[in-house]
């Protein structure tokens, strides 16, 4: 392991806005802030927005700066990447930001019922092989998981360069009768001046440099499920 990565891991331990619950605490459903994010951490009742697979935390930090009336939490398992977002939030005095290092499969141990208002899923692993469809962060398996802590009619955003993942997600949303608010296969051709959608992650900049179009879909979880895989 490189010295730089070790240094970041050590610095992560000192960040008051980055939580790294041990596995036994997560599996035992003993995370201290579950159900208490508003009262014990943010000290307000503002809407809570998650970025799943946040990487370096570009969306988490930029959205927090744009919307001080909301609270934002980035979730990822890669601590060396998350270090950048947590450090930037501290350096810029963003008090409406936090990060949690955990696997998304364990996220119901981090948030309680009706605690979260909105999800951003930015450039996740598309899991292109059909055998791995259940690992896609927009699969029915994960939507059923998210419904355990999302409020009714929560918003879900997917931003990806992967056409297959975009098509799959759109089909799943339609199959389950969910309301689509925005859907485009070429984001920057259709939404040139939207500041929220124009935030670019480290990986997005790489995809754009290769000439890949960016897709985007925003939909509402307008019923509690259960959700099912698309038939096509």
N, C-alpha and C positions, 0 to 999 in steps of 0.2 A: 504494500500500500504506500502511495506517495506521501512525502512529507506535507505537501500542501493539503491533501485530504485529511491527514491526521490532525493538522492544525485547525481545519474547519470543524472537525468533529469535536475537538476540545473547546473551541469557541462556542459551538452550538449549546454546550452544557451550561454556558453562562448567560444565554439569551433569555430574558423573562417572557418573550413572546413566542417561544418555541417549546412545545411539549413533546416528550419522547417516552410515552408510557411503556414499561416493560411488558413482554408478551403475557406473563402470568396475570398481570393487572388487567390487560385487555380481555383475555379469555375468561377471567373471573368476573368480568363486568364491574370492575371496581375503580374505573377512572373517575377521579374526584370532580371533574367539571361536567360530567354528563348530566344534562338537565339544569345546569347552573351557569352556563356560559354568559347569559345576560346579566345575572345578578352578581356573580363572583368574579368574573373576568372583565367584561366590557362595562359593567356598572350602568347599563342603560337597557331599554326595551326595543332598541332599533332592530330592523330586519337583519337576519343572519344569512349570509351568502357563502357557499363553499366553492372552492376550485379543486376539483379532483384530479390527481396526477399533476400537481401544480409545477413540478420541475423547479426552475429557478424562481418561481413565484411572480412572474411578470404581470399576469392578469390580477392576481390577488393584490399586489401593491398598487398597480395603476388604477384599478377599480376603487380601491380604498381612498386614493387621492381624489378621484373624481366625485365620489359619493360619500362624504364624511358623515351623512345621516344613516349610513348602513354599516354593519360589521362584516368583516371578511376573514375567512379561515382557509388556508391552503393545506391540502392533504397530499402527502407523498411518502414513499418509503426510502427515498434517496436523500440522506441527510446532507451530503456534500453539495448537492444542488440546492436544496432548500435553504442552506446557509446564506446564499446570496439574497433571497427575498427577505428573510428575517433580519439580516444586517441592514439592508436598505430601509426597511420599515423603521428600525430604531434610529438610523442616521437622519431620517426625514421626519421624525417625531410623529409617525402615524400610530395613533392610539387605538384605531379601529381595525387592527390587523393582528392575526395570530397564525401560527403554523403548528400542525400536528404530524409527527412522523409515525406512520402506521400503515398497514396494508388496508386498502379500500374494502377488502373482504371483511374486515373487522370494524367497519365504521359504525355499526349500530351500537357498539360498546362505547362510542365517543359522544353520541348525540341521542337525546331522548325524544319521545313521541312529540310531534308538532313543534320541534325546536328550531327547525331550519326552514327558510323561506324560498331558497333559490339555489340552483346548481349550475356551475360552469364546468364543462368537460372539454379541455383544450388539448388537441393533438395527442390523444391516447394511442397506445399500441392497438392497431386495427385488428389484430388476431385474424389474419386473412383466411386461414384454413378453416373450413366449415366445422371441423371437429373441435375447434377452439372457440366457437361462437359464444358459448356460455361465459367466456372470459372477457367479452367485449363490455366496456363500461356502460353501453346503452342496451345491453341484452335484457330480456325479460327477467332473468335472474337478478340482475342488479337493480332494475326498476322496482321489483318487489322488495328488495333490500332498502332502497331509498325511501320507499313509502312508509317504512317503519319510523322515520324521524322527520319527514317532510310535512309541512302544513298542507291542508287541502288546497288544490289549485296552484301548487308550486310550479315555478318556471324551471325548465331545463334547457340549457344551451349546449349544443355540440358544434365545435369548430374543428375542422379536420381537412387535411390535404388528400385523404384517402377516399376515392369515389365509392369503393365497395362498402366501406363503413357508413358513408353517407346514405347510399341507397338502402342498405340493410336497416339503418335506423329509421328512415322515412317509411319503409314498408312495415316495420314493427309498430311505429306510431299509428299508422293508418289501420293496421290489423286490430289494434286495441282501442280504436275509437277516440284517440287523444286529439285535442285541438292543436293544430299547427298555426302558429302566429307568423313565423317567417321561415322561408325555405328558399335557398339559392345554391346552385351548383357553381357559381362564380361570384364570390362575395364582393371582390373589389371592383367588378364591373357594375354590380347592382347597387352597392352601398359604399360610395366613394368617400363620403364626408361624415360618416357616423363615428364619433370619437371612441365609443365603447367597442365597436367591432374592429376599429383600426389599431387597437393594441396588438403588437406583434411579439410573440414569444421568440426565444432563441431558435427553437426548431422551426417555427413558421418562417423566419427569415431565410433559413437554409432551403426550405421547400420553394419559397418564392424565387430564390436565386436560380433554381433549377427550372423555372418556368411552370411550376405546377399550380393549377387553380386551387383556391381555397374555398371549401364548401362550408355552409352554415345552416343549421336548423334550430329553431326555437319553438318549443311546444309546452303544453300545459298538462300536468298530471291531474286531469279533471275528473277522475274517479279513482277510488282506492285500490283497484285491481281485484283479483290477481291479474297479472299481465302474462301474455303468451307470446311465443315466438311466431314470426310471420310465416305464413304458409307458402310464400314464394320467395 
